[in-house]
Amino acid sequence: MSGDRTPDRSSPVRMCVRCERVTDEPVLVHEVHSASGPGWNVYACRGCAPEFPPHVDVFDLLRGG
């Protein structure tokens, strides 16, 4: 059928940490590092992302940058 659209499975789908809505355009707003296992990323939707402070890489802080 010419009107059918196949979903793009390569784009990530995440839940916004602020409004808890699912978005296919997630914005990385925070990285959680863990000494006892793998860390994880925190995402927000494009509408909520401006409400978060700028993303800071903790390793830059350790290097003094």
Biopython code that builds the backbone (N, CA, C, O; Angstrom):
import numpy as np
from Bio.PDB.StructureBuilder import StructureBuilder

atoms = [
    (1, "MET", "N", (0.836, -1.183, 0.000)),
    (1, "MET", "CA", (0.000, 0.000, 0.000)),
    (1, "MET", "C", (0.878, 1.243, 0.000)),
    (1, "MET", "O", (1.864, 1.311, 0.734)),
    (2, "SER", "N", (0.536, 2.191, -0.792)),
    (2, "SER", "CA", (1.379, 3.372, -0.942)),
    (2, "SER", "C", (1.300, 4.323, 0.254)),
    (2, "SER", "O", (2.219, 5.121, 0.436)),
    (3, "GLY", "N", (0.256, 4.278, 1.073)),
    (3, "GLY", "CA", (0.105, 5.188, 2.196)),
    (3, "GLY", "C", (0.719, 4.686, 3.487)),
    (3, "GLY", "O", (0.808, 5.437, 4.459)),
    (4, "ASP", "N", (1.147, 3.426, 3.517)),
    (4, "ASP", "CA", (1.732, 2.872, 4.738)),
    (4, "ASP", "C", (3.131, 3.433, 4.953)),
    (4, "ASP", "O", (3.882, 3.661, 4.005)),
    (5, "ARG", "N", (3.457, 3.647, 6.211)),
    (5, "ARG", "CA", (4.785, 4.116, 6.560)),
    (5, "ARG", "C", (5.392, 3.147, 7.546)),
    (5, "ARG", "O", (4.775, 2.825, 8.561)),
    (6, "THR", "N", (6.576, 2.682, 7.267)),
    (6, "THR", "CA", (7.285, 1.787, 8.173)),
    (6, "THR", "C", (7.984, 2.637, 9.222)),
    (6, "THR", "O", (8.709, 3.566, 8.866)),
    (7, "PRO", "N", (7.789, 2.346, 10.517)),
    (7, "PRO", "CA", (8.453, 3.135, 11.554)),
    (7, "PRO", "C", (9.968, 3.003, 11.447)),
    (7, "PRO", "O", (10.493, 1.936, 11.127)),
    (8, "ASP", "N", (10.656, 4.104, 11.721)),
    (8, "ASP", "CA", (12.111, 4.112, 11.711)),
    (8, "ASP", "C", (12.606, 3.524, 13.026)),
    (8, "ASP", "O", (12.535, 4.179, 14.066)),
    (9, "ARG", "N", (13.097, 2.315, 12.987)),
    (9, "ARG", "CA", (13.550, 1.628, 14.206)),
    (9, "ARG", "C", (14.923, 2.099, 14.663)),
    (9, "ARG", "O", (15.373, 1.717, 15.743)),
    (10, "SER", "N", (15.601, 2.920, 13.863)),
    (10, "SER", "CA", (16.926, 3.377, 14.254)),
    (10, "SER", "C", (16.870, 4.586, 15.186)),
    (10, "SER", "O", (17.860, 4.888, 15.853)),
    (11, "SER", "N", (15.731, 5.285, 15.247)),
    (11, "SER", "CA", (15.642, 6.437, 16.133)),
    (11, "SER", "C", (15.279, 5.983, 17.545)),
    (11, "SER", "O", (14.399, 5.140, 17.719)),
    (12, "PRO", "N", (15.959, 6.544, 18.558)),
    (12, "PRO", "CA", (15.696, 6.124, 19.935)),
    (12, "PRO", "C", (14.347, 6.616, 20.437)),
    (12, "PRO", "O", (13.870, 7.675, 20.028)),
    (13, "VAL", "N", (13.750, 5.857, 21.307)),
    (13, "VAL", "CA", (12.502, 6.240, 21.961)),
    (13, "VAL", "C", (12.771, 6.201, 23.462)),
    (13, "VAL", "O", (13.169, 5.167, 23.998)),
    (14, "ARG", "N", (12.558, 7.309, 24.128)),
    (14, "ARG", "CA", (12.829, 7.414, 25.562)),
    (14, "ARG", "C", (11.674, 8.122, 26.255)),
    (14, "ARG", "O", (10.855, 8.786, 25.619)),
    (15, "MET", "N", (11.628, 7.962, 27.583)),
    (15, "MET", "CA", (10.634, 8.668, 28.375)),
    (15, "MET", "C", (11.275, 9.920, 28.969)),
    (15, "MET", "O", (12.398, 9.872, 29.470)),
    (16, "CYS", "N", (10.567, 11.019, 28.911)),
    (16, "CYS", "CA", (11.043, 12.276, 29.474)),
    (16, "CYS", "C", (11.024, 12.176, 30.999)),
    (16, "CYS", "O", (10.018, 11.782, 31.589)),
    (17, "VAL", "N", (12.138, 12.533, 31.628)),
    (17, "VAL", "CA", (12.250, 12.452, 33.075)),
    (17, "VAL", "C", (11.357, 13.482, 33.774)),
    (17, "VAL", "O", (11.028, 13.312, 34.948)),
    (18, "ARG", "N", (10.967, 14.532, 33.079)),
    (18, "ARG", "CA", (10.168, 15.592, 33.704)),
    (18, "ARG", "C", (8.668, 15.369, 33.534)),
    (18, "ARG", "O", (7.932, 15.318, 34.520)),
    (19, "CYS", "N", (8.212, 15.237, 32.284)),
    (19, "CYS", "CA", (6.763, 15.111, 32.042)),
    (19, "CYS", "C", (6.322, 13.651, 31.883)),
    (19, "CYS", "O", (5.125, 13.370, 31.815)),
    (20, "GLU", "N", (7.282, 12.726, 31.825)),
    (20, "GLU", "CA", (7.027, 11.287, 31.735)),
    (20, "GLU", "C", (6.309, 10.867, 30.454)),
    (20, "GLU", "O", (5.674, 9.813, 30.413)),
    (21, "ARG", "N", (6.408, 11.684, 29.420)),
    (21, "ARG", "CA", (5.855, 11.307, 28.120)),
    (21, "ARG", "C", (6.936, 10.642, 27.290)),
    (21, "ARG", "O", (8.118, 10.953, 27.436)),
    (22, "VAL", "N", (6.539, 9.739, 26.428)),
    (22, "VAL", "CA", (7.477, 9.058, 25.547)),
    (22, "VAL", "C", (7.757, 9.957, 24.346)),
    (22, "VAL", "O", (6.839, 10.523, 23.754)),
    (23, "THR", "N", (9.037, 10.082, 23.995)),
    (23, "THR", "CA", (9.425, 10.920, 22.873)),
    (23, "THR", "C", (10.391, 10.176, 21.960)),
    (23, "THR", "O", (11.218, 9.391, 22.423)),
    (24, "ASP", "N", (10.279, 10.430, 20.665)),
    (24, "ASP", "CA", (11.237, 9.841, 19.731)),
    (24, "ASP", "C", (12.307, 10.868, 19.360)),
    (24, "ASP", "O", (13.090, 10.642, 18.437)),
    (25, "GLU", "N", (12.343, 12.005, 20.080)),
    (25, "GLU", "CA", (13.389, 13.012, 19.918)),
    (25, "GLU", "C", (13.977, 13.352, 21.286)),
    (25, "GLU", "O", (13.913, 14.506, 21.712)),
    (26, "PRO", "N", (14.554, 12.356, 21.989)),
    (26, "PRO", "CA", (15.064, 12.609, 23.335)),
    (26, "PRO", "C", (16.299, 13.510, 23.331)),
    (26, "PRO", "O", (17.097, 13.497, 22.394)),
    (27, "VAL", "N", (16.433, 14.286, 24.399)),
    (27, "VAL", "CA", (17.583, 15.163, 24.594)),
    (27, "VAL", "C", (18.295, 14.692, 25.860)),
    (27, "VAL", "O", (17.673, 14.571, 26.915)),
    (28, "LEU", "N", (19.579, 14.430, 25.760)),
    (28, "LEU", "CA", (20.369, 14.007, 26.919)),
    (28, "LEU", "C", (20.517, 15.197, 27.864)),
    (28, "LEU", "O", (21.048, 16.238, 27.478)),
    (29, "VAL", "N", (20.043, 15.042, 29.112)),
    (29, "VAL", "CA", (20.127, 16.143, 30.076)),
    (29, "VAL", "C", (21.038, 15.818, 31.251)),
    (29, "VAL", "O", (21.410, 16.718, 32.004)),
    (30, "HIS", "N", (21.403, 14.551, 31.426)),
    (30, "HIS", "CA", (22.258, 14.181, 32.555)),
    (30, "HIS", "C", (22.829, 12.791, 32.330)),
    (30, "HIS", "O", (22.166, 11.921, 31.764)),
    (31, "GLU", "N", (24.070, 12.588, 32.779)),
    (31, "GLU", "CA", (24.690, 11.266, 32.787)),
    (31, "GLU", "C", (24.930, 10.882, 34.233)),
    (31, "GLU", "O", (25.514, 11.658, 34.990)),
    (32, "VAL", "N", (24.491, 9.706, 34.625)),
    (32, "VAL", "CA", (24.682, 9.221, 35.981)),
    (32, "VAL", "C", (25.830, 8.214, 35.942)),
    (32, "VAL", "O", (25.750, 7.193, 35.259)),
    (33, "HIS", "N", (26.890, 8.510, 36.679)),
    (33, "HIS", "CA", (28.042, 7.610, 36.748)),
    (33, "HIS", "C", (27.939, 6.775, 38.006)),
    (33, "HIS", "O", (27.426, 7.240, 39.024)),
    (34, "SER", "N", (28.424, 5.547, 37.943)),
    (34, "SER", "CA", (28.333, 4.641, 39.075)),
    (34, "SER", "C", (29.650, 3.905, 39.243)),
    (34, "SER", "O", (30.214, 3.406, 38.269)),
    (35, "ALA", "N", (30.143, 3.836, 40.467)),
    (35, "ALA", "CA", (31.382, 3.116, 40.743)),
    (35, "ALA", "C", (31.142, 1.611, 40.857)),
    (35, "ALA", "O", (32.082, 0.824, 40.750)),
    (36, "SER", "N", (29.900, 1.211, 41.073)),
    (36, "SER", "CA", (29.613, -0.208, 41.309)),
    (36, "SER", "C", (28.967, -0.902, 40.111)),
    (36, "SER", "O", (28.532, -2.048, 40.222)),
    (37, "GLY", "N", (28.902, -0.235, 38.992)),
    (37, "GLY", "CA", (28.277, -0.840, 37.819)),
    (37, "GLY", "C", (28.132, 0.185, 36.720)),
    (37, "GLY", "O", (28.637, 1.302, 36.834)),
    (38, "PRO", "N", (27.448, -0.187, 35.657)),
    (38, "PRO", "CA", (27.310, 0.762, 34.551)),
    (38, "PRO", "C", (26.424, 1.944, 34.934)),
    (38, "PRO", "O", (25.466, 1.804, 35.694)),
    (39, "GLY", "N", (26.761, 3.096, 34.395)),
    (39, "GLY", "CA", (25.937, 4.278, 34.610)),
    (39, "GLY", "C", (24.779, 4.283, 33.629)),
    (39, "GLY", "O", (24.542, 3.300, 32.927)),
    (40, "TRP", "N", (24.060, 5.395, 33.585)),
    (40, "TRP", "CA", (22.935, 5.494, 32.662)),
    (40, "TRP", "C", (22.724, 6.957, 32.292)),
    (40, "TRP", "O", (23.246, 7.864, 32.940)),
    (41, "ASN", "N", (21.966, 7.156, 31.260)),
    (41, "ASN", "CA", (21.656, 8.500, 30.776)),
    (41, "ASN", "C", (20.236, 8.879, 31.156)),
    (41, "ASN", "O", (19.356, 8.024, 31.257)),
    (42, "VAL", "N", (20.026, 10.171, 31.364)),
    (42, "VAL", "CA", (18.716, 10.712, 31.686)),
    (42, "VAL", "C", (18.302, 11.607, 30.520)),
    (42, "VAL", "O", (19.070, 12.463, 30.081)),
    (43, "TYR", "N", (17.089, 11.402, 30.027)),
    (43, "TYR", "CA", (16.606, 12.117, 28.850)),
    (43, "TYR", "C", (15.375, 12.950, 29.172)),
    (43, "TYR", "O", (14.626, 12.661, 30.105)),
    (44, "ALA", "N", (15.192, 13.981, 28.380)),
    (44, "ALA", "CA", (13.987, 14.815, 28.442)),
    (44, "ALA", "C", (13.480, 15.008, 27.021)),
    (44, "ALA", "O", (14.218, 14.812, 26.056)),
    (45, "CYS", "N", (12.222, 15.389, 26.902)),
    (45, "CYS", "CA", (11.683, 15.714, 25.579)),
    (45, "CYS", "C", (12.179, 17.114, 25.198)),
    (45, "CYS", "O", (12.711, 17.835, 26.043)),
    (46, "ARG", "N", (12.011, 17.488, 23.960)),
    (46, "ARG", "CA", (12.491, 18.795, 23.483)),
    (46, "ARG", "C", (11.793, 19.946, 24.209)),
    (46, "ARG", "O", (12.388, 21.012, 24.372)),
    (47, "GLY", "N", (10.567, 19.759, 24.642)),
    (47, "GLY", "CA", (9.852, 20.813, 25.354)),
    (47, "GLY", "C", (10.343, 21.021, 26.772)),
    (47, "GLY", "O", (10.367, 22.150, 27.262)),
    (48, "CYS", "N", (10.735, 19.945, 27.434)),
    (48, "CYS", "CA", (11.187, 20.029, 28.829)),
    (48, "CYS", "C", (12.693, 20.256, 28.963)),
    (48, "CYS", "O", (13.143, 20.727, 30.008)),
    (49, "ALA", "N", (13.470, 19.942, 27.954)),
    (49, "ALA", "CA", (14.933, 20.020, 28.039)),
    (49, "ALA", "C", (15.453, 21.396, 28.455)),
    (49, "ALA", "O", (16.416, 21.460, 29.219)),
    (50, "PRO", "N", (14.862, 22.500, 27.988)),
    (50, "PRO", "CA", (15.374, 23.815, 28.412)),
    (50, "PRO", "C", (15.226, 24.079, 29.915)),
    (50, "PRO", "O", (15.866, 24.991, 30.439)),
    (51, "GLU", "N", (14.402, 23.308, 30.612)),
    (51, "GLU", "CA", (14.207, 23.485, 32.050)),
    (51, "GLU", "C", (15.368, 22.937, 32.875)),
    (51, "GLU", "O", (15.439, 23.180, 34.079)),
    (52, "PHE", "N", (16.271, 22.205, 32.243)),
    (52, "PHE", "CA", (17.398, 21.598, 32.938)),
    (52, "PHE", "C", (18.646, 22.458, 32.754)),
    (52, "PHE", "O", (18.798, 23.115, 31.724)),
    (53, "PRO", "N", (19.545, 22.460, 33.749)),
    (53, "PRO", "CA", (20.801, 23.202, 33.578)),
    (53, "PRO", "C", (21.633, 22.574, 32.464)),
    (53, "PRO", "O", (21.404, 21.420, 32.100)),
    (54, "PRO", "N", (22.590, 23.315, 31.922)),
    (54, "PRO", "CA", (23.431, 22.760, 30.858)),
    (54, "PRO", "C", (24.115, 21.470, 31.301)),
    (54, "PRO", "O", (24.490, 21.311, 32.463)),
    (55, "HIS", "N", (24.265, 20.566, 30.356)),
    (55, "HIS", "CA", (24.908, 19.276, 30.624)),
    (55, "HIS", "C", (26.387, 19.495, 30.926)),
    (55, "HIS", "O", (27.084, 20.162, 30.162)),
    (56, "VAL", "N", (26.871, 18.935, 32.038)),
    (56, "VAL", "CA", (28.266, 19.054, 32.444)),
    (56, "VAL", "C", (28.875, 17.666, 32.473)),
    (56, "VAL", "O", (28.304, 16.743, 33.054)),
    (57, "ASP", "N", (30.030, 17.518, 31.849)),
    (57, "ASP", "CA", (30.752, 16.250, 31.886)),
    (57, "ASP", "C", (31.604, 16.234, 33.156)),
    (57, "ASP", "O", (32.513, 17.051, 33.298)),
    (58, "VAL", "N", (31.321, 15.318, 34.074)),
    (58, "VAL", "CA", (32.043, 15.286, 35.346)),
    (58, "VAL", "C", (33.524, 15.040, 35.155)),
    (58, "VAL", "O", (34.327, 15.456, 35.989)),
    (59, "PHE", "N", (33.901, 14.378, 34.085)),
    (59, "PHE", "CA", (35.321, 14.138, 33.844)),
    (59, "PHE", "C", (36.037, 15.439, 33.486)),
    (59, "PHE", "O", (37.229, 15.573, 33.759)),
    (60, "ASP", "N", (35.343, 16.390, 32.887)),
    (60, "ASP", "CA", (35.933, 17.702, 32.647)),
    (60, "ASP", "C", (36.194, 18.416, 33.987)),
    (60, "ASP", "O", (37.193, 19.120, 34.130)),
    (61, "LEU", "N", (35.311, 18.234, 34.946)),
    (61, "LEU", "CA", (35.502, 18.836, 36.266)),
    (61, "LEU", "C", (36.724, 18.257, 36.943)),
    (61, "LEU", "O", (37.467, 18.988, 37.597)),
    (62, "LEU", "N", (36.952, 16.958, 36.802)),
    (62, "LEU", "CA", (38.111, 16.313, 37.418)),
    (62, "LEU", "C", (39.419, 16.788, 36.798)),
    (62, "LEU", "O", (40.446, 16.849, 37.474)),
    (63, "ARG", "N", (39.380, 17.127, 35.505)),
    (63, "ARG", "CA", (40.575, 17.612, 34.810)),
    (63, "ARG", "C", (40.789, 19.104, 35.046)),
    (63, "ARG", "O", (41.797, 19.662, 34.613)),
    (64, "GLY", "N", (39.862, 19.744, 35.721)),
    (64, "GLY", "CA", (39.990, 21.173, 35.986)),
    (64, "GLY", "C", (39.518, 22.047, 34.848)),
    (64, "GLY", "O", (39.849, 23.231, 34.801)),
    (65, "GLY", "N", (38.733, 21.474, 33.907)),
    (65, "GLY", "CA", (38.281, 22.247, 32.755)),
    (65, "GLY", "C", (36.901, 22.556, 32.837)),
    (65, "GLY", "O", (36.359, 23.205, 31.943)),
]
sb = StructureBuilder()
sb.init_structure("model")
sb.init_model(0)
sb.init_chain("A")
sb.init_seg("    ")
for serial, (resi, resn, name, xyz) in enumerate(atoms, 1):
    if name == "N":
        sb.init_residue(resn, " ", resi, " ")
    sb.init_atom(name, np.array(xyz, "f"), 0.0, 1.0, " ", f" {name:<3s}", serial, name[0])
structure = sb.get_structure()
